[in-house]
Amino acid sequence: MSAGLYHRKVVDFAGLREMLRVSAKFSLGEVVRHRVHPFRGVIFDVDPAFNNTNEWWESIPEESRPNKDQPFYHLLAENETSYYVAYVSEQNLVRDDSGDPVDHPEVSEMFGDLREGGRYDLDGHLH
């Protein structure tokens, strides 16, 4: 047989170990709120560790900066006056048990219905 029929797969064991070590507490479509600041939102993406700019990181007061080696979540967020996208460390989030929908205008573009338990259906909307 020709050597071209066999493919050698290169495995990134360091990356695999990191992926297995880090597991996210929250999942896509889940409604959460910030532990300290008055906003809530629905998760639409998760980074296994900090993956933003140094400028963003340095804009956080040093005494409030979370550890970089934890999951960070992208939220369609809302507070009493506005809608926006937030990037929040896992240590600063808690489940939102209110059962109330998130009114951010992009929620309906990304998710299906809000289910009991505070999670939106992915319903094939996210890619």
N, CA, C and O atoms as a Tinker XYZ file with bonds, in Angstrom:
   508  protein
     1  N      0.824000   -1.191000    0.000000    73     2
     2  CA     0.000000    0.000000    0.000000    64     1     3
     3  C      0.864000    1.249000    0.000000    63     2     4     5
     4  O      1.978000    1.261000    0.524000    81     3
     5  N      0.342000    2.260000   -0.580000    73     3     6
     6  CA     1.048000    3.527000   -0.666000    64     5     7
     7  C      1.091000    4.211000    0.687000    63     6     8     9
     8  O      0.123000    4.160000    1.446000    81     7
     9  N      2.200000    4.843000    0.988000    73     7    10
    10  CA     2.336000    5.584000    2.244000    64     9    11
    11  C      1.343000    6.732000    2.300000    63    10    12    13
    12  O      1.015000    7.215000    3.384000    81    11
    13  N      0.856000    7.179000    1.137000    73    11    14
    14  CA    -0.100000    8.277000    1.097000    64    13    15
    15  C     -1.460000    7.920000    1.669000    63    14    16    17
    16  O     -2.252000    8.810000    1.977000    81    15
    17  N     -1.743000    6.635000    1.816000    73    15    18
    18  CA    -3.037000    6.218000    2.361000    64    17    19
    19  C     -3.089000    6.313000    3.884000    63    18    20    21
    20  O     -4.164000    6.265000    4.481000    81    19
    21  N     -1.949000    6.445000    4.490000    73    19    22
    22  CA    -1.901000    6.514000    5.946000    64    21    23
    23  C     -1.612000    7.935000    6.377000    63    22    24    25
    24  O     -0.703000    8.587000    5.862000    81    23
    25  N     -2.397000    8.402000    7.324000    73    23    26
    26  CA    -2.202000    9.756000    7.831000    64    25    27
    27  C     -1.843000    9.659000    9.300000    63    26    28    29
    28  O     -2.471000    8.933000   10.071000    81    27
    29  N     -0.851000   10.384000    9.654000    73    27    30
    30  CA    -0.448000   10.422000   11.056000    64    29    31
    31  C     -1.105000   11.637000   11.698000    63    30    32    33
    32  O     -0.937000   12.762000   11.226000    81    31
    33  N     -1.834000   11.415000   12.747000    73    31    34
    34  CA    -2.509000   12.509000   13.431000    64    33    35
    35  C     -1.612000   13.023000   14.550000    63    34    36    37
    36  O     -1.127000   12.248000   15.374000    81    35
    37  N     -1.400000   14.308000   14.571000    73    35    38
    38  CA    -0.597000   14.931000   15.618000    64    37    39
    39  C     -1.555000   15.365000   16.722000    63    38    40    41
    40  O     -2.516000   16.092000   16.469000    81    39
    41  N     -1.294000   14.925000   17.926000    73    39    42
    42  CA    -2.153000   15.242000   19.061000    64    41    43
    43  C     -1.457000   16.258000   19.944000    63    42    44    45
    44  O     -0.304000   16.070000   20.333000    81    43
    45  N     -2.149000   17.317000   20.253000    73    43    46
    46  CA    -1.633000   18.344000   21.158000    64    45    47
    47  C     -2.002000   17.923000   22.579000    63    46    48    49
    48  O     -3.056000   18.300000   23.093000    81    47
    49  N     -1.124000   17.137000   23.209000    73    47    50
    50  CA    -1.428000   16.608000   24.537000    64    49    51
    51  C     -1.535000   17.697000   25.590000    63    50    52    53
    52  O     -2.342000   17.587000   26.512000    81    51
    53  N     -0.728000   18.750000   25.466000    73    51    54
    54  CA    -0.814000   19.845000   26.439000    64    53    55
    55  C     -2.187000   20.501000   26.350000    63    54    56    57
    56  O     -2.813000   20.780000   27.373000    81    55
    57  N     -2.658000   20.747000   25.124000    73    55    58
    58  CA    -3.978000   21.347000   24.950000    64    57    59
    59  C     -5.091000   20.428000   25.413000    63    58    60    61
    60  O     -6.079000   20.883000   25.988000    81    59
    61  N     -4.934000   19.135000   25.165000    73    59    62
    62  CA    -5.924000   18.156000   25.599000    64    61    63
    63  C     -5.994000   18.105000   27.122000    63    62    64    65
    64  O     -7.082000   18.079000   27.699000    81    63
    65  N     -4.834000   18.090000   27.769000    73    63    66
    66  CA    -4.812000   18.102000   29.237000    64    65    67
    67  C     -5.480000   19.343000   29.791000    63    66    68    69
    68  O     -6.242000   19.265000   30.756000    81    67
    69  N     -5.198000   20.497000   29.182000    73    67    70
    70  CA    -5.803000   21.752000   29.635000    64    69    71
    71  C     -7.312000   21.704000   29.471000    63    70    72    73
    72  O     -8.048000   22.125000   30.363000    81    71
    73  N     -7.784000   21.191000   28.330000    73    71    74
    74  CA    -9.214000   21.098000   28.085000    64    73    75
    75  C     -9.877000   20.179000   29.106000    63    74    76    77
    76  O    -10.975000   20.478000   29.577000    81    75
    77  N     -9.240000   19.081000   29.453000    73    75    78
    78  CA    -9.806000   18.155000   30.429000    64    77    79
    79  C     -9.776000   18.733000   31.839000    63    78    80    81
    80  O    -10.655000   18.451000   32.653000    81    79
    81  N     -8.751000   19.548000   32.124000    73    79    82
    82  CA    -8.606000   20.135000   33.457000    64    81    83
    83  C     -9.659000   21.214000   33.713000    63    82    84    85
    84  O    -10.199000   21.323000   34.814000    81    83
    85  N     -9.936000   21.995000   32.692000    73    83    86
    86  CA   -10.866000   23.112000   32.841000    64    85    87
    87  C    -12.247000   22.662000   32.389000    63    86    88    89
    88  O    -12.433000   22.227000   31.253000    81    87
    89  N    -13.198000   22.771000   33.281000    73    87    90
    90  CA   -14.569000   22.502000   32.867000    64    89    91
    91  C    -15.424000   23.681000   33.300000    63    90    92    93
    92  O    -15.306000   24.170000   34.423000    81    91
    93  N    -16.268000   24.122000   32.414000    73    91    94
    94  CA   -17.094000   25.287000   32.668000    64    93    95
    95  C    -18.262000   24.921000   33.584000    63    94    96    97
    96  O    -18.883000   23.869000   33.435000    81    95
    97  N    -18.538000   25.795000   34.513000    73    95    98
    98  CA   -19.641000   25.609000   35.459000    64    97    99
    99  C    -20.992000   25.912000   34.796000    63    98   100   101
   100  O    -22.009000   25.306000   35.132000    81    99
   101  N    -20.983000   26.855000   33.857000    73    99   102
   102  CA   -22.204000   27.282000   33.175000    64   101   103
   103  C    -22.139000   26.874000   31.706000    63   102   104   105
   104  O    -21.062000   26.581000   31.187000    81   103
   105  N    -23.286000   26.856000   31.042000    73   103   106
   106  CA   -23.309000   26.397000   29.654000    64   105   107
   107  C    -24.031000   27.396000   28.749000    63   106   108   109
   108  O    -24.685000   28.330000   29.214000    81   107
   109  N    -23.892000   27.169000   27.452000    73   107   110
   110  CA   -24.538000   28.028000   26.471000    64   109   111
   111  C    -26.046000   28.052000   26.684000    63   110   112   113
   112  O    -26.674000   27.022000   26.928000    81   111
   113  N    -26.603000   29.237000   26.588000    73   111   114
   114  CA   -28.043000   29.401000   26.767000    64   113   115
   115  C    -28.470000   29.615000   28.206000    63   114   116   117
   116  O    -29.633000   29.928000   28.460000    81   115
   117  N    -27.561000   29.453000   29.149000    73   115   118
   118  CA   -27.924000   29.590000   30.559000    64   117   119
   119  C    -28.004000   31.066000   30.960000    63   118   120   121
   120  O    -27.184000   31.882000   30.538000    81   119
   121  N    -29.008000   31.392000   31.784000    73   119   122
   122  CA   -29.179000   32.749000   32.284000    64   121   123
   123  C    -28.422000   32.871000   33.612000    63   122   124   125
   124  O    -28.605000   32.074000   34.533000    81   123
   125  N    -27.571000   33.891000   33.676000    73   123   126
   126  CA   -26.731000   34.120000   34.856000    64   125   127
   127  C    -26.798000   35.593000   35.239000    63   126   128   129
   128  O    -27.288000   36.430000   34.480000    81   127
   129  N    -26.296000   35.887000   36.428000    73   127   130
   130  CA   -26.176000   37.286000   36.841000    64   129   131
   131  C    -24.804000   37.484000   37.455000    63   130   132   133
   132  O    -24.159000   36.533000   37.895000    81   131
   133  N    -24.367000   38.746000   37.476000    73   131   134
   134  CA   -23.064000   39.066000   38.050000    64   133   135
   135  C    -23.170000   39.026000   39.568000    63   134   136   137
   136  O    -24.164000   39.465000   40.148000    81   135
   137  N    -22.155000   38.506000   40.184000    73   135   138
   138  CA   -22.115000   38.358000   41.639000    64   137   139
   139  C    -22.111000   39.711000   42.359000    63   138   140   141
   140  O    -22.646000   39.822000   43.461000    81   139
   141  N    -21.511000   40.739000   41.745000    73   139   142
   142  CA   -21.346000   42.043000   42.404000    64   141   143
   143  C    -22.136000   43.152000   41.712000    63   142   144   145
   144  O    -22.849000   43.913000   42.366000    81   143
   145  N    -22.007000   43.242000   40.391000    73   143   146
   146  CA   -22.623000   44.332000   39.641000    64   145   147
   147  C    -24.049000   43.975000   39.217000    63   146   148   149
   148  O    -24.360000   42.805000   38.995000    81   147
   149  N    -24.915000   44.991000   39.105000    73   147   150
   150  CA   -26.336000   44.740000   38.824000    64   149   151
   151  C    -26.652000   44.494000   37.355000    63   150   152   153
   152  O    -27.298000   45.317000   36.707000    81   151
   153  N    -26.190000   43.352000   36.829000    73   151   154
   154  CA   -26.597000   42.977000   35.480000    64   153   155
   155  C    -26.716000   41.464000   35.385000    63   154   156   157
   156  O    -26.169000   40.714000   36.194000    81   155
   157  N    -27.448000   41.053000   34.370000    73   155   158
   158  CA   -27.672000   39.637000   34.111000    64   157   159
   159  C    -27.608000   39.417000   32.610000    63   158   160   161
   160  O    -27.603000   40.377000   31.840000    81   159
   161  N    -27.558000   38.163000   32.190000    73   159   162
   162  CA   -27.505000   37.906000   30.764000    64   161   163
   163  C    -27.567000   36.429000   30.448000    63   162   164   165
   164  O    -27.648000   35.584000   31.340000    81   163
   165  N    -27.525000   36.133000   29.153000    73   163   166
   166  CA   -27.545000   34.752000   28.682000    64   165   167
   167  C    -26.196000   34.471000   28.006000    63   166   168   169
   168  O    -25.690000   35.289000   27.238000    81   167
   169  N    -25.631000   33.310000   28.304000    73   167   170
   170  CA   -24.308000   32.928000   27.796000    64   169   171
   171  C    -24.424000   32.489000   26.335000    63   170   172   173
   172  O    -25.233000   31.626000   25.992000    81   171
   173  N    -23.588000   33.109000   25.474000    73   171   174
   174  CA   -23.569000   32.697000   24.071000    64   173   175
   175  C    -22.220000   32.163000   23.622000    63   174   176   177
   176  O    -22.100000   31.668000   22.502000    81   175
   177  N    -21.200000   32.252000   24.471000    73   175   178
   178  CA   -19.890000   31.691000   24.144000    64   177   179
   179  C    -19.094000   31.543000   25.431000    63   178   180   181
   180  O    -19.335000   32.250000   26.409000    81   179
   181  N    -18.133000   30.606000   25.420000    73   179   182
   182  CA   -17.300000   30.343000   26.597000    64   181   183
   183  C    -15.851000   30.185000   26.148000    63   182   184   185
   184  O    -15.567000   29.467000   25.189000    81   183
   185  N    -14.942000   30.854000   26.840000    73   183   186
   186  CA   -13.504000   30.656000   26.646000    64   185   187
   187  C    -12.995000   29.850000   27.837000    63   186   188   189
   188  O    -13.337000   30.184000   28.972000    81   187
   189  N    -12.191000   28.800000   27.631000    73   187   190
   190  CA   -11.703000   27.993000   28.758000    64   189   191
   191  C    -10.784000   28.768000   29.700000    63   190   192   193
   192  O    -10.610000   28.381000   30.856000    81   191
   193  N    -10.197000   29.860000   29.211000    73   191   194
   194  CA    -9.357000   30.750000   30.023000    64   193   195
   195  C     -9.465000   32.138000   29.400000    63   194   196   197
   196  O    -10.006000   32.289000   28.305000    81   195
   197  N     -8.955000   33.139000   30.087000    73   195   198
   198  CA    -9.005000   34.519000   29.606000    64   197   199
   199  C     -8.502000   34.606000   28.172000    63   198   200   201
   200  O     -7.437000   34.081000   27.846000    81   199
   201  N     -9.279000   35.275000   27.312000    73   199   202
   202  CA    -8.910000   35.403000   25.909000    64   201   203
   203  C     -9.387000   36.755000   25.381000    63   202   204   205
   204  O    -10.140000   36.840000   24.411000    81   203
   205  N     -8.924000   37.801000   26.050000    73   203   206
   206  CA    -9.272000   39.156000   25.655000    64   205   207
   207  C     -7.980000   39.960000   25.603000    63   206   208   209
   208  O     -6.899000   39.394000   25.766000    81   207
   209  N     -8.069000   41.251000   25.382000    73   207   210
   210  CA    -6.868000   42.077000   25.246000    64   209   211
   211  C     -6.278000   42.455000   26.603000    63   210   212   213
   212  O     -6.977000   42.466000   27.617000    81   211
   213  N     -4.989000   42.763000   26.604000    73   211   214
   214  CA    -4.351000   43.257000   27.820000    64   213   215
   215  C     -4.956000   44.592000   28.235000    63   214   216   217
   216  O     -5.069000   44.888000   29.425000    81   215
   217  N     -5.342000   45.393000   27.253000    73   215   218
   218  CA    -5.979000   46.680000   27.556000    64   217   219
   219  C     -7.262000   46.461000   28.366000    63   218   220   221
   220  O     -7.516000   47.160000   29.347000    81   219
   221  N     -8.061000   45.485000   27.941000    73   219   222
   222  CA    -9.290000   45.166000   28.678000    64   221   223
   223  C     -8.940000   44.728000   30.095000    63   222   224   225
   224  O     -9.552000   45.186000   31.060000    81   223
   225  N     -7.954000   43.843000   30.220000    73   223   226
   226  CA    -7.534000   43.311000   31.515000    64   225   227
   227  C     -7.065000   44.433000   32.444000    63   226   228   229
   228  O     -7.435000   44.478000   33.617000    81   227
   229  N     -6.257000   45.321000   31.909000    73   227   230
   230  CA    -5.698000   46.401000   32.723000    64   229   231
   231  C     -6.725000   47.468000   33.079000    63   230   232   233
   232  O     -6.482000   48.268000   33.983000    81   231
   233  N     -7.865000   47.504000   32.395000    73   231   234
   234  CA    -8.917000   48.465000   32.725000    64   233   235
   235  C     -9.665000   48.080000   34.000000    63   234   236   237
   236  O    -10.386000   48.897000   34.572000    81   235
   237  N     -9.493000   46.840000   34.439000    73   235   238
   238  CA   -10.121000   46.375000   35.682000    64   237   239
   239  C     -9.222000   46.795000   36.838000    63   238   240   241
   240  O     -8.015000   46.559000   36.783000    81   239
   241  N     -9.774000   47.413000   37.886000    73   239   242
   242  CA    -8.934000   47.768000   39.035000    64   241   243
   243  C     -8.179000   46.537000   39.542000    63   242   244   245
   244  O     -8.760000   45.460000   39.677000    81   243
   245  N     -6.908000   46.699000   39.815000    73   243   246
   246  CA    -6.037000   45.576000   40.170000    64   245   247
   247  C     -6.608000   44.716000   41.293000    63   246   248   249
   248  O     -6.507000   43.490000   41.249000    81   247
   249  N     -7.200000   45.344000   42.283000    73   247   250
   250  CA    -7.736000   44.587000   43.422000    64   249   251
   251  C     -8.977000   43.774000   43.060000    63   250   252   253
   252  O     -9.398000   42.904000   43.824000    81   251
   253  N     -9.561000   44.057000   41.897000    73   251   254
   254  CA   -10.770000   43.346000   41.466000    64   253   255
   255  C    -10.520000   42.366000   40.333000    63   254   256   257
   256  O    -11.441000   41.652000   39.938000    81   255
   257  N     -9.308000   42.307000   39.797000    73   255   258
   258  CA    -9.031000   41.450000   38.642000    64   257   259
   259  C     -9.169000   39.976000   39.007000    63   258   260   261
   260  O     -8.577000   39.507000   39.979000    81   259
   261  N     -9.956000   39.256000   38.217000    73   259   262
   262  CA   -10.090000   37.811000   38.458000    64   261   263
   263  C     -8.874000   37.065000   37.911000    63   262   264   265
   264  O     -8.105000   37.620000   37.126000    81   263
   265  N     -8.700000   35.820000   38.322000    73   263   266
   266  CA    -7.649000   34.970000   37.764000    64   265   267
   267  C     -7.931000   34.748000   36.285000    63   266   268   269
   268  O     -9.085000   34.639000   35.869000    81   267
   269  N     -6.860000   34.682000   35.498000    73   267   270
   270  CA    -7.016000   34.466000   34.053000    64   269   271
   271  C     -7.250000   32.999000   33.711000    63   270   272   273
   272  O     -7.777000   32.695000   32.641000    81   271
   273  N     -6.872000   32.095000   34.592000    73   271   274
   274  CA    -6.936000   30.663000   34.283000    64   273   275
   275  C     -8.223000   30.017000   34.767000    63   274   276   277
   276  O     -8.201000   29.063000   35.545000    81   275
   277  N     -9.337000   30.547000   34.299000    73   275   278
   278  CA   -10.666000   30.023000   34.589000    64   277   279
   279  C    -11.534000   30.332000   33.380000    63   278   280   281
   280  O    -11.165000   31.179000   32.566000    81   279
   281  N    -12.668000   29.675000   33.241000    73   279   282
   282  CA   -13.543000   30.010000   32.115000    64   281   283
   283  C    -14.019000   31.472000   32.180000    63   282   284   285
   284  O    -14.278000   32.017000   33.253000    81   283
   285  N    -14.123000   32.078000   30.997000    73   283   286
   286  CA   -14.689000   33.415000   30.839000    64   285   287
   287  C    -15.861000   33.288000   29.872000    63   286   288   289
   288  O    -15.783000   32.563000   28.880000    81   287
   289  N    -16.936000   33.992000   30.169000    73   287   290
   290  CA   -18.190000   33.842000   29.440000    64   289   291
   291  C    -18.557000   35.120000   28.694000    63   290   292   293
   292  O    -18.379000   36.228000   29.201000    81   291
   293  N    -19.071000   34.944000   27.480000    73   291   294
   294  CA   -19.603000   36.044000   26.685000    64   293   295
   295  C    -21.109000   36.049000   26.921000    63   294   296   297
   296  O    -21.777000   35.036000   26.714000    81   295
   297  N    -21.639000   37.181000   27.352000    73   295   298
   298  CA   -23.059000   37.291000   27.683000    64   297   299
   299  C    -23.758000   38.330000   26.821000    63   298   300   301
   300  O    -23.187000   39.374000   26.506000    81   299
   301  N    -24.986000   38.042000   26.445000    73   299   302
   302  CA   -25.887000   39.083000   25.973000    64   301   303
   303  C    -26.479000   39.640000   27.255000    63   302   304   305
   304  O    -27.363000   39.032000   27.857000    81   303
   305  N    -25.989000   40.797000   27.667000    73   303   306
   306  CA   -26.264000   41.308000   29.014000    64   305   307
   307  C    -27.264000   42.457000   29.003000    63   306   308   309
   308  O    -27.485000   43.119000   27.989000    81   307
   309  N    -27.855000   42.662000   30.169000    73   307   310
   310  CA   -28.780000   43.774000   30.364000    64   309   311
   311  C    -28.699000   44.259000   31.798000    63   310   312   313
   312  O    -28.451000   43.487000   32.725000    81   311
   313  N    -28.914000   45.559000   31.957000    73   311   314
   314  CA   -29.123000   46.123000   33.286000    64   313   315
   315  C    -30.397000   46.954000   33.191000    63   314   316   317
   316  O    -31.145000   46.816000   32.223000    81   315
   317  N    -30.653000   47.789000   34.146000    73   315   318
   318  CA   -31.920000   48.529000   34.128000    64   317   319
   319  C    -32.019000   49.567000   33.018000    63   318   320   321
   320  O    -33.116000   50.015000   32.685000    81   319
   321  N    -30.868000   49.958000   32.436000    73   319   322
   322  CA   -30.907000   51.034000   31.447000    64   321   323
   323  C    -30.410000   50.670000   30.055000    63   322   324   325
   324  O    -30.634000   51.431000   29.113000    81   323
   325  N    -29.737000   49.519000   29.895000    73   323   326
   326  CA   -29.169000   49.229000   28.574000    64   325   327
   327  C    -28.938000   47.741000   28.328000    63   326   328   329
   328  O    -29.033000   46.906000   29.227000    81   327
   329  N    -28.629000   47.454000   27.064000    73   327   330
   330  CA   -28.267000   46.116000   26.611000    64   329   331
   331  C    -26.857000   46.186000   26.041000    63   330   332   333
   332  O    -26.488000   47.188000   25.428000    81   331
   333  N    -26.070000   45.142000   26.234000    73   331   334
   334  CA   -24.690000   45.139000   25.759000    64   333   335
   335  C    -24.147000   43.722000   25.800000    63   334   336   337
   336  O    -24.826000   42.808000   26.267000    81   335
   337  N    -22.923000   43.534000   25.314000    73   335   338
   338  CA   -22.222000   42.258000   25.413000    64   337   339
   339  C    -21.213000   42.383000   26.539000    63   338   340   341
   340  O    -20.455000   43.352000   26.589000    81   339
   341  N    -21.195000   41.415000   27.443000    73   339   342
   342  CA   -20.270000   41.427000   28.577000    64   341   343
   343  C    -19.344000   40.218000   28.505000    63   342   344   345
   344  O    -19.708000   39.169000   27.973000    81   343
   345  N    -18.151000   40.381000   29.047000    73   343   346
   346  CA   -17.150000   39.304000   29.127000    64   345   347
   347  C    -16.824000   39.147000   30.605000    63   346   348   349
   348  O    -16.234000   40.043000   31.207000    81   347
   349  N    -17.206000   38.006000   31.200000    73   347   350
   350  CA   -17.171000   37.867000   32.655000    64   349   351
   351  C    -16.521000   36.554000   33.066000    63   350   352   353
   352  O    -16.764000   35.508000   32.465000    81   351
   353  N    -15.681000   36.631000   34.110000    73   351   354
   354  CA   -15.035000   35.435000   34.644000    64   353   355
   355  C    -16.058000   34.574000   35.381000    63   354   356   357
   356  O    -17.059000   35.070000   35.898000    81   355
   357  N    -15.782000   33.283000   35.415000    73   355   358
   358  CA   -16.681000   32.362000   36.094000    64   357   359
   359  C    -16.877000   32.715000   37.565000    63   358   360   361
   360  O    -17.982000   32.597000   38.095000    81   359
   361  N    -15.799000   33.151000   38.225000    73   359   362
   362  CA   -15.899000   33.450000   39.657000    64   361   363
   363  C    -16.856000   34.596000   39.952000    63   362   364   365
   364  O    -17.290000   34.753000   41.093000    81   363
   365  N    -17.195000   35.400000   38.947000    73   363   366
   366  CA   -18.087000   36.537000   39.153000    64   365   367
   367  C    -19.521000   36.286000   38.691000    63   366   368   369
   368  O    -20.326000   37.217000   38.639000    81   367
   369  N    -19.844000   35.045000   38.360000    73   367   370
   370  CA   -21.202000   34.725000   37.911000    64   369   371
   371  C    -21.902000   33.759000   38.855000    63   370   372   373
   372  O    -21.273000   32.903000   39.477000    81   371
   373  N    -23.210000   33.915000   38.946000    73   371   374
   374  CA   -24.076000   32.969000   39.655000    64   373   375
   375  C    -25.299000   32.723000   38.774000    63   374   376   377
   376  O    -25.641000   33.544000   37.922000    81   375
   377  N    -25.938000   31.603000   38.989000    73   375   378
   378  CA   -27.166000   31.307000   38.235000    64   377   379
   379  C    -28.239000   32.331000   38.579000    63   378   380   381
   380  O    -28.347000   32.773000   39.722000    81   379
   381  N    -29.013000   32.693000   37.597000    73   379   382
   382  CA   -30.151000   33.581000   37.810000    64   381   383
   383  C    -31.379000   32.688000   37.914000    63   382   384   385
   384  O    -31.818000   32.110000   36.920000    81   383
   385  N    -31.921000   32.579000   39.093000    73   383   386
   386  CA   -33.064000   31.700000   39.345000    64   385   387
   387  C    -34.407000   32.413000   39.245000    63   386   388   389
   388  O    -35.429000   31.868000   39.661000    81   387
   389  N    -34.415000   33.634000   38.695000    73   387   390
   390  CA   -35.662000   34.406000   38.641000    64   389   391
   391  C    -36.684000   33.793000   37.687000    63   390   392   393
   392  O    -37.889000   33.954000   37.885000    81   391
   393  N    -36.214000   33.091000   36.652000    73   391   394
   394  CA   -37.126000   32.553000   35.651000    64   393   395
   395  C    -37.556000   33.587000   34.632000    63   394   396   397
   396  O    -38.320000   33.277000   33.718000    81   395
   397  N    -37.071000   34.828000   34.777000    73   395   398
   398  CA   -37.432000   35.904000   33.859000    64   397   399
   399  C    -36.592000   35.832000   32.589000    63   398   400   401
   400  O    -35.407000   35.508000   32.654000    81   399
   401  N    -37.185000   36.129000   31.437000    73   399   402
   402  CA   -36.409000   36.133000   30.199000    64   401   403
   403  C    -35.416000   37.297000   30.183000    63   402   404   405
   404  O    -35.600000   38.295000   30.880000    81   403
   405  N    -34.373000   37.155000   29.385000    73   403   406
   406  CA   -33.430000   38.245000   29.152000    64   405   407
   407  C    -33.976000   39.019000   27.961000    63   406   408   409
   408  O    -34.262000   38.434000   26.916000    81   407
   409  N    -34.122000   40.332000   28.113000    73   407   410
   410  CA   -34.760000   41.153000   27.087000    64   409   411
   411  C    -33.802000   41.694000   26.031000    63   410   412   413
   412  O    -34.217000   42.450000   25.152000    81   411
   413  N    -32.532000   41.321000   26.103000    73   411   414
   414  CA   -31.564000   41.784000   25.108000    64   413   415
   415  C    -32.105000   41.479000   23.718000    63   414   416   417
   416  O    -32.551000   40.358000   23.472000    81   415
   417  N    -32.078000   42.451000   22.795000    73   415   418
   418  CA   -32.701000   42.247000   21.475000    64   417   419
   419  C    -32.082000   41.129000   20.629000    63   418   420   421
   420  O    -32.735000   40.650000   19.702000    81   419
   421  N    -30.862000   40.700000   20.910000    73   419   422
   422  CA   -30.236000   39.644000   20.105000    64   421   423
   423  C    -30.532000   38.231000   20.617000    63   422   424   425
   424  O    -30.159000   37.253000   19.970000    81   423
   425  N    -31.192000   38.114000   21.761000    73   423   426
   426  CA   -31.484000   36.782000   22.313000    64   425   427
   427  C    -32.307000   35.958000   21.336000    63   426   428   429
   428  O    -32.011000   34.785000   21.112000    81   427
   429  N    -33.328000   36.554000   20.760000    73   427   430
   430  CA   -34.205000   35.794000   19.842000    64   429   431
   431  C    -33.495000   35.401000   18.552000    63   430   432   433
   432  O    -33.918000   34.462000   17.878000    81   431
   433  N    -32.413000   36.111000   18.197000    73   431   434
   434  CA   -31.643000   35.761000   17.004000    64   433   435
   435  C    -30.738000   34.554000   17.251000    63   434   436   437
   436  O    -30.409000   33.822000   16.318000    81   435
   437  N    -30.334000   34.345000   18.515000    73   435   438
   438  CA   -29.388000   33.277000   18.836000    64   437   439
   439  C    -30.024000   32.057000   19.492000    63   438   440   441
   440  O    -29.483000   30.954000   19.417000    81   439
   441  N    -31.162000   32.254000   20.128000    73   439   442
   442  CA   -31.740000   31.183000   20.942000    64   441   443
   443  C    -33.212000   30.963000   20.643000    63   442   444   445
   444  O    -33.888000   31.805000   20.051000    81   443
   445  N    -33.682000   29.801000   21.075000    73   443   446
   446  CA   -35.097000   29.482000   21.014000    64   445   447
   447  C    -35.773000   29.965000   22.293000    63   446   448   449
   448  O    -35.442000   31.025000   22.824000    81   447
   449  N    -36.722000   29.171000   22.779000    73   447   450
   450  CA   -37.508000   29.527000   23.959000    64   449   451
   451  C    -36.717000   29.383000   25.257000    63   450   452   453
   452  O    -35.783000   28.587000   25.350000    81   451
   453  N    -37.110000   30.168000   26.252000    73   451   454
   454  CA   -36.565000   30.030000   27.603000    64   453   455
   455  C    -37.270000   28.864000   28.270000    63   454   456   457
   456  O    -38.498000   28.840000   28.352000    81   455
   457  N    -36.507000   27.908000   28.741000    73   455   458
   458  CA   -37.057000   26.719000   29.390000    64   457   459
   459  C    -37.035000   26.863000   30.897000    63   458   460   461
   460  O    -36.325000   27.696000   31.460000    81   459
   461  N    -37.833000   26.028000   31.527000    73   459   462
   462  CA   -37.826000   25.956000   32.982000    64   461   463
   463  C    -36.400000   25.646000   33.428000    63   462   464   465
   464  O    -35.722000   24.825000   32.810000    81   463
   465  N    -35.951000   26.287000   34.479000    73   463   466
   466  CA   -34.588000   26.075000   34.931000    64   465   467
   467  C    -33.634000   27.152000   34.449000    63   466   468   469
   468  O    -32.438000   27.091000   34.734000    81   467
   469  N    -34.152000   28.156000   33.709000    73   467   470
   470  CA   -33.334000   29.286000   33.318000    64   469   471
   471  C    -32.346000   29.044000   32.204000    63   470   472   473
   472  O    -31.231000   29.564000   32.238000    81   471
   473  N    -32.735000   28.269000   31.225000    73   471   474
   474  CA   -31.843000   28.007000   30.085000    64   473   475
   475  C    -32.641000   28.137000   28.795000    63   474   476   477
   476  O    -33.753000   27.623000   28.675000    81   475
   477  N    -32.045000   28.840000   27.833000    73   475   478
   478  CA   -32.660000   28.981000   26.517000    64   477   479
   479  C    -32.322000   27.775000   25.655000    63   478   480   481
   480  O    -31.235000   27.208000   25.759000    81   479
   481  N    -33.273000   27.387000   24.797000    73   479   482
   482  CA   -33.013000   26.348000   23.800000    64   481   483
   483  C    -31.978000   26.870000   22.824000    63   482   484   485
   484  O    -32.037000   28.023000   22.396000    81   483
   485  N    -31.033000   26.017000   22.476000    73   483   486
   486  CA   -30.065000   26.395000   21.442000    64   485   487
   487  C    -30.743000   26.328000   20.087000    63   486   488   489
   488  O    -30.455000   27.129000   19.198000    81   487
   489  N    -31.632000   25.382000   19.935000    73   487   490
   490  CA   -32.553000   25.341000   18.791000    64   489   491
   491  C    -31.888000   25.550000   17.438000    63   490   492   493
   492  O    -32.509000   26.065000   16.508000    81   491
   493  N    -30.611000   25.146000   17.330000    73   491   494
   494  CA   -29.922000   25.250000   16.056000    64   493   495
   495  C    -29.517000   26.654000   15.670000    63   494   496   497
   496  O    -29.047000   26.873000   14.554000    81   495
   497  N    -29.687000   27.611000   16.564000    73   495   498
   498  CA   -29.369000   29.003000   16.240000    64   497   499
   499  C    -27.857000   29.280000   16.301000    63   498   500   501
   500  O    -27.331000   30.011000   15.460000    81   499
   501  N    -27.170000   28.713000   17.270000    73   499   502
   502  CA   -25.731000   28.973000   17.412000    64   501   503
   503  C    -24.942000   28.065000   16.499000    63   502   504   505
   504  O    -25.321000   26.916000   16.276000    81   503
   505  N    -23.857000   28.572000   15.976000    73   503   506
   506  CA   -23.004000   27.769000   15.094000    64   505   507
   507  C    -21.669000   27.583000   15.739000    63   506   508
   508  O    -20.792000   26.935000   15.167000    81   507
